[in-house]
Amino acid sequence: MKSISPTAYGAVSGRPRCPCCNGATNRIARRWVDMLTNIFVPVRRYRCREMRCDWEGNLRNPPSASLPTGLRD
């Protein structure tokens, strides 16, 4: 599993960037193994939007996404 730091998330949109090409990403459905991984490390599954890049994988949730709304800064 390849993860990136929360600083790689887009400054304006809050969406993660592709670790290969720095392009925009879309969230996609998780596989069962991703759900098992999520028990230990909070992750979401993404796919790069760029046609020339075929990256797909798990990225850690941004820190604020894993907190309940009332506990966010």
C-alpha positions in Angstrom: 0.0 0.0 0.0 1.4 3.4 -1.0 0.3 6.3 1.2 1.1 10.0 1.0 1.1 12.7 3.6 -1.9 14.9 4.2 0.1 17.8 2.7 -0.3 16.3 -0.7 -4.0 17.1 -0.5 -5.2 19.9 -2.8 -5.1 23.2 -1.0 -8.4 24.5 -2.3 -10.5 21.3 -2.9 -9.2 19.2 -0.1 -9.0 16.3 -2.4 -5.9 14.2 -2.6 -3.6 14.5 -5.6 -2.2 11.6 -7.6 1.2 10.5 -6.2 2.4 9.7 -9.7 1.5 12.7 -11.8 0.0 15.1 -9.2 -3.3 15.1 -11.1 -6.8 15.2 -9.6 -8.3 12.0 -8.3 -11.7 10.4 -7.9 -12.8 8.3 -5.0 -13.8 4.7 -6.1 -15.3 1.7 -4.3 -13.0 -0.2 -2.0 -12.1 -3.8 -2.3 -12.5 -6.2 0.6 -8.8 -6.1 1.4 -9.0 -2.3 1.6 -11.8 -2.6 4.1 -9.5 -4.9 6.2 -6.7 -2.4 5.9 -9.1 0.4 7.0 -9.4 -1.4 10.4 -5.8 -0.5 11.2 -5.1 2.5 9.1 -7.9 4.8 7.9 -7.7 4.8 4.1 -9.8 5.6 1.0 -9.4 4.2 -2.5 -8.8 6.6 -5.4 -8.1 6.6 -9.1 -6.3 9.3 -11.1 -8.4 11.3 -13.5 -5.6 11.8 -16.0 -6.0 9.5 -19.0 -2.2 9.2 -19.4 -1.8 8.0 -15.8 -3.3 4.7 -14.8 -2.6 5.0 -11.0 -5.2 3.5 -8.6 -4.6 2.9 -5.0 -5.2 3.7 -1.3 -4.4 7.0 0.3 -4.7 7.9 4.0 -7.7 10.0 5.0 -6.9 13.7 5.6 -6.6 14.3 9.4 -9.8 16.3 9.6 -11.9 13.6 7.7 -11.3 11.0 10.3 -12.6 13.2 13.2 -16.2 13.8 13.9 -17.5 17.2 12.8 -17.7 18.6 16.3 -14.0 17.9 16.9 -12.5 19.5 13.8 -10.6 22.7 14.1 
